[in-house]
């Protein structure tokens, strides 16, 4: 990895631009996933008489809460890629298998990213569940729940890390392996990776990342369901011990549960089906998101490097 500050700036810019682009494109799918995985899914989004989906309610306000994500994604994604590239370079001289090096680098980078992203995730997922804010920003309406206890915004850090660590540890080694296989095949037919046009670099990365991401997403769905429940519960408690649901109705006091307890609660409610709710949607969303995200990141990073006239390009 290049050691100069300009290269680090390239990584930050490419990572931030890629994250912002993808967040805006696939955000509606993320909102649908949150609603499917919520504790109140049946009460809020199913017709009581027919037990069918209430489409107007389920598909309303699919961009609710996007503001908090836009603000937090830029620094968190930049921090992730900077840490990942640096750690990958640092661990390179060690006698570690390549997949283990990629998994370790991505896991440590994810811990840094999660610390920045957690408050935005809590705000986002609770805003995605709101209804009837009468023109008021859903992000601001959700933020008001945390006015007297701002540190509650980090209540979901452990749950987010518990989901993202195995996800990235699975995704990145598989992604790197798939991408290397594609380039090995391309180079046997005379297509040099270093001389490949920008669109080809981005396309190969996008396909590899999309396939790897979808596999990792489906496998880690149960942890994602628990993470969603934990983050939605973070906004339930308001001042003086009052507890409200996503619609603002008082439901009484609710004890804060650990991720393990939430998982057991989901199992008791819905069994295996409940733990895998939204898995297919998460797989599709992650295939699109990861493919666009890393494809745009690779294209942006290579473009910036080539614009400076670099002849040697380090790769992710």
C-alpha positions as semicolon CSV with decimal commas, in nm:
position;residue;x (nm);y (nm);z (nm)
1;X;0,000;0,000;0,000
2;X;0,138;0,346;-0,079
3;X;0,265;0,525;0,225
4;X;0,215;0,882;0,109
5;X;-0,064;1,103;0,239
6;X;-0,208;1,156;-0,109
7;X;-0,278;0,783;-0,141
8;X;-0,454;0,786;0,195
9;X;-0,664;1,079;0,075
10;X;-0,757;0,879;-0,235
11;X;-0,876;0,591;-0,016
12;X;-1,085;0,825;0,200
13;X;-1,242;1,001;-0,098
14;X;-1,311;0,682;-0,292
15;X;-1,455;0,502;0,010
16;X;-1,675;0,795;0,111
17;X;-1,806;0,855;-0,242
18;X;-1,882;0,486;-0,290
19;X;-2,063;0,459;0,043
20;X;-2,276;0,766;-0,021
21;X;-2,375;0,649;-0,369
22;X;-2,477;0,304;-0,253
23;X;-2,661;0,422;0,058
24;X;-2,885;0,645;-0,150
25;X;-2,956;0,374;-0,409
26;X;-3,035;0,078;-0,183
27;X;-3,172;0,261;0,123
28;X;-3,538;0,168;0,048
29;X;-3,447;-0,202;0,064
30;X;-3,278;-0,144;0,399
31;X;-3,594;0,025;0,530
32;X;-3,807;-0,271;0,422
33;X;-3,565;-0,512;0,592
34;X;-3,582;-0,317;0,918
35;X;-3,962;-0,322;0,913
36;X;-3,975;-0,695;0,836
37;X;-3,740;-0,771;1,126
38;X;-3,906;-0,542;1,381
39;X;-4,091;-0,679;1,682
40;X;-4,402;-0,487;1,573
41;X;-4,403;-0,611;1,213
42;X;-4,730;-0,804;1,235
43;X;-4,911;-0,528;1,426
44;X;-4,795;-0,240;1,207
45;X;-4,766;-0,387;0,859
46;X;-5,018;-0,672;0,833
47;X;-5,393;-0,642;0,786
48;X;-5,547;-0,788;1,101
49;X;-5,846;-0,939;0,923
50;X;-5,669;-1,107;0,631
51;X;-5,312;-1,136;0,766
52;X;-5,183;-0,995;0,437
53;X;-4,928;-0,717;0,393
54;X;-5,061;-0,364;0,422
55;X;-4,861;-0,231;0,129
56;X;-4,939;0,142;0,170
57;X;-4,807;0,132;0,526
58;X;-4,510;-0,097;0,460
59;X;-4,387;0,099;0,159
60;X;-4,451;0,448;0,300
61;X;-4,152;0,671;0,375
62;X;-3,881;0,438;0,248
63;X;-3,618;0,713;0,280
64;X;-3,700;0,798;0,641
65;X;-3,382;0,844;0,847
66;X;-3,148;0,868;0,549
67;X;-3,001;1,196;0,674
68;X;-2,824;1,038;0,971
69;X;-2,671;0,771;0,749
70;X;-2,540;1,023;0,495
71;X;-2,366;1,214;0,774
72;X;-2,212;0,911;0,944
73;X;-2,134;0,693;0,641
74;X;-1,871;0,927;0,502
75;X;-1,636;0,918;0,804
76;X;-1,714;0,555;0,895
77;X;-1,648;0,419;0,545
78;X;-1,336;0,630;0,509
79;X;-1,213;0,502;0,845
80;X;-1,287;0,142;0,748
81;X;-1,099;0,149;0,418
82;X;-0,805;0,343;0,562
83;X;-0,773;0,095;0,850
84;X;-0,826;-0,208;0,621
85;X;-0,564;-0,102;0,368
86;X;-0,316;-0,008;0,643
87;X;-0,364;-0,331;0,836
88;X;-0,344;-0,540;0,521
89;X;-0,013;-0,374;0,441
90;X;0,112;-0,412;0,799
91;X;0,025;-0,781;0,819
92;X;0,168;-0,860;0,473
93;X;0,522;-0,950;0,598
94;X;0,381;-1,188;0,862
95;X;0,357;-1,563;0,784
96;X;-0,023;-1,556;0,772
97;X;-0,241;-1,728;0,511
98;X;-0,385;-1,465;0,279
99;X;-0,751;-1,533;0,371
100;X;-0,664;-1,500;0,741
101;X;-0,482;-1,172;0,677
102;X;-0,783;-1,032;0,492
103;X;-1,025;-1,154;0,760
104;X;-0,816;-1,009;1,044
105;X;-0,767;-0,675;0,868
106;X;-1,136;-0,637;0,785
107;X;-1,248;-0,739;1,136
108;X;-1,022;-0,486;1,311
109;X;-1,119;-0,215;1,062
110;X;-1,485;-0,293;1,128
111;X;-1,445;-0,227;1,501
112;X;-1,326;0,124;1,419
113;X;-1,605;0,181;1,169
114;X;-1,879;0,053;1,404
115;X;-1,786;0,304;1,674
116;X;-1,859;0,585;1,428
117;X;-2,161;0,425;1,264
118;X;-2,358;0,298;1,566
119;X;-2,540;0,625;1,659
120;X;-2,647;0,674;1,298
121;X;-2,769;0,314;1,275
122;X;-2,978;0,355;1,592
123;X;-3,130;0,678;1,461
124;X;-3,184;0,534;1,114
125;X;-3,361;0,216;1,219
126;X;-3,589;0,391;1,464
127;X;-3,669;0,662;1,207
128;X;-3,755;0,391;0,953
129;X;-4,031;0,273;1,188
130;X;-4,191;0,612;1,252
131;X;-4,523;0,716;1,107
132;X;-4,722;1,038;1,120
133;X;-4,451;1,293;1,209
134;X;-4,665;1,572;1,053
135;X;-4,397;1,708;0,823
136;X;-4,125;1,698;1,086
137;X;-3,795;1,532;1,001
138;X;-3,809;1,168;1,111
139;X;-3,441;1,186;1,208
140;X;-3,503;1,485;1,434
141;X;-3,815;1,321;1,577
142;X;-3,611;1,013;1,663
143;X;-3,324;1,218;1,802
144;X;-3,563;1,378;2,052
145;X;-3,597;1,037;2,219
146;X;-3,229;1,058;2,316
147;X;-3,217;1,420;2,430
148;X;-3,184;1,333;2,798
149;X;-2,961;1,028;2,745
150;X;-2,741;1,072;2,436
151;X;-2,512;0,780;2,526
152;X;-2,803;0,546;2,457
153;X;-2,722;0,605;2,090
154;X;-2,429;0,365;2,139
155;X;-2,641;0,089;2,296
156;X;-2,629;-0,106;1,973
157;X;-2,250;-0,103;1,930
158;X;-2,198;-0,460;2,052
159;X;-2,486;-0,589;1,840
160;X;-2,360;-0,404;1,532
161;X;-2,006;-0,532;1,582
162;X;-2,138;-0,885;1,646
163;X;-2,308;-0,873;1,306
164;X;-2,040;-0,690;1,108
165;X;-1,736;-0,882;1,234
166;X;-1,843;-1,225;1,107
167;X;-1,994;-1,062;0,799
168;X;-1,670;-0,890;0,696
169;X;-1,459;-1,186;0,807
170;X;-1,661;-1,401;0,567
171;X;-1,706;-1,148;0,288
172;X;-1,356;-1,012;0,237
173;X;-1,158;-1,337;0,208
174;X;-1,425;-1,473;-0,028
175;X;-1,432;-1,144;-0,219
176;X;-1,053;-1,137;-0,259
177;X;-1,048;-1,500;-0,370
178;X;-1,326;-1,457;-0,627
179;X;-1,168;-1,143;-0,766
180;X;-0,828;-1,310;-0,796
181;X;-0,985;-1,606;-0,976
182;X;-1,155;-1,374;-1,226
183;X;-0,836;-1,179;-1,293
184;X;-0,632;-1,499;-1,330
185;X;-0,884;-1,614;-1,590
186;X;-0,876;-1,275;-1,764
187;X;-0,498;-1,260;-1,772
188;X;-0,476;-1,605;-1,932
189;X;-0,661;-1,454;-2,228
190;X;-0,427;-1,155;-2,247
191;X;-0,617;-0,902;-2,035
192;X;-0,372;-0,737;-1,796
193;X;-0,515;-0,624;-1,465
194;X;-0,281;-0,325;-1,443
195;X;-0,377;-0,205;-1,792
196;X;-0,746;-0,289;-1,771
197;X;-0,986;-0,001;-1,841
198;X;-1,152;0,161;-1,545
199;X;-1,494;0,008;-1,614
200;X;-1,343;-0,343;-1,620
201;X;-1,165;-0,291;-1,288
202;X;-1,490;-0,172;-1,136
203;X;-1,700;-0,450;-1,292
204;X;-1,474;-0,733;-1,175
205;X;-1,468;-0,592;-0,823
206;X;-1,847;-0,538;-0,824
207;X;-1,926;-0,895;-0,932
208;X;-1,684;-1,046;-0,679
209;X;-1,804;-0,825;-0,395
210;X;-2,172;-0,879;-0,477
211;X;-2,147;-1,257;-0,476
212;X;-1,931;-1,265;-0,162
213;X;-2,154;-1,015;0,017
214;X;-2,477;-1,200;-0,056
215;X;-2,336;-1,527;0,082
216;X;-2,206;-1,357;0,397
217;X;-2,533;-1,165;0,441
218;X;-2,757;-1,472;0,430
219;X;-2,533;-1,662;0,674
220;X;-2,532;-1,376;0,926
221;X;-2,905;-1,295;0,904
222;X;-2,991;-1,419;1,258
223;X;-2,736;-1,179;1,407
224;X;-2,877;-0,901;1,190
225;X;-3,230;-0,966;1,320
226;X;-3,103;-0,942;1,679
227;X;-2,913;-0,622;1,594
228;X;-3,229;-0,466;1,450
229;X;-3,431;-0,549;1,760
230;X;-3,162;-0,415;1,995
231;X;-3,135;-0,086;1,809
232;X;-3,511;-0,038;1,787
233;X;-3,539;-0,100;2,161
234;X;-3,280;0,173;2,230
235;X;-3,540;0,443;2,157
236;X;-3,822;0,290;2,360
237;X;-3,725;0,441;2,694
238;X;-3,796;0,809;2,738
239;X;-3,780;1,041;3,035
240;X;-3,919;0,931;3,371
241;X;-3,911;0,566;3,273
242;X;-4,189;0,597;3,016
243;X;-4,165;0,351;2,730
244;X;-4,322;0,390;2,388
245;X;-4,331;0,176;2,078
246;X;-4,232;0,281;1,726
247;X;-4,566;0,459;1,682
248;X;-4,534;0,657;2,003
249;X;-4,792;0,459;2,202
250;X;-4,711;0,392;2,569
251;X;-4,640;0,025;2,635
252;X;-4,505;0,035;2,988
253;X;-4,155;-0,030;3,117
254;X;-3,936;-0,269;2,924
255;X;-3,614;-0,403;3,069
256;X;-3,311;-0,358;2,848
257;X;-3,213;-0,698;2,712
258;X;-2,876;-0,828;2,598
259;X;-2,829;-0,952;2,243
260;X;-2,843;-1,313;2,366
261;X;-3,170;-1,247;2,551
262;X;-3,317;-1,077;2,244
263;X;-3,222;-1,379;2,035
264;X;-3,394;-1,613;2,280
265;X;-3,700;-1,388;2,277
266;X;-3,718;-1,404;1,896
267;X;-3,679;-1,783;1,908
268;X;-3,963;-1,809;2,160
269;X;-4,188;-1,586;1,947
270;X;-4,126;-1,724;1,598
271;X;-3,868;-2,003;1,615
272;X;-3,616;-2,047;1,334
273;X;-3,833;-1,851;1,092
274;X;-3,813;-1,541;1,309
275;X;-3,432;-1,550;1,323
276;X;-3,410;-1,569;0,944
277;X;-3,677;-1,309;0,869
278;X;-3,563;-1,073;0,595
279;X;-3,275;-1,302;0,496
280;X;-3,362;-1,313;0,125
281;X;-3,413;-0,939;0,110
282;X;-3,087;-0,886;0,300
283;X;-2,905;-1,113;0,054
284;X;-3,039;-0,924;-0,249
285;X;-2,983;-0,585;-0,088
286;X;-2,625;-0,678;0,010
287;X;-2,547;-0,818;-0,335
288;X;-2,648;-0,486;-0,491
289;X;-2,498;-0,276;-0,213
290;X;-2,164;-0,456;-0,183
291;X;-2,123;-0,480;-0,559
292;X;-2,192;-0,111;-0,614
293;X;-2,001;-0,009;-0,301
294;X;-1,672;-0,188;-0,365
295;X;-1,704;-0,150;-0,742
296;X;-1,740;0,227;-0,706
297;X;-1,463;0,233;-0,445
298;X;-1,219;0,045;-0,669
299;X;-1,305;0,259;-0,973
300;X;-1,270;0,581;-0,774
301;X;-0,940;0,480;-0,615
302;X;-0,786;0,366;-0,943
303;X;-0,914;0,678;-1,124
304;X;-0,757;0,909;-0,867
305;X;-0,430;0,717;-0,882
306;X;-0,418;0,724;-1,262
307;X;-0,503;1,093;-1,269
308;X;-0,188;1,159;-1,066
309;X;0,010;0,963;-1,323
310;X;0,094;0,664;-1,105
311;X;0,207;0,362;-1,302
312;X;0,192;0,117;-1,012
313;X;-0,145;0,061;-0,853
314;X;-0,188;-0,113;-0,523
315;X;-0,506;-0,315;-0,494
316;X;-0,749;-0,370;-0,212
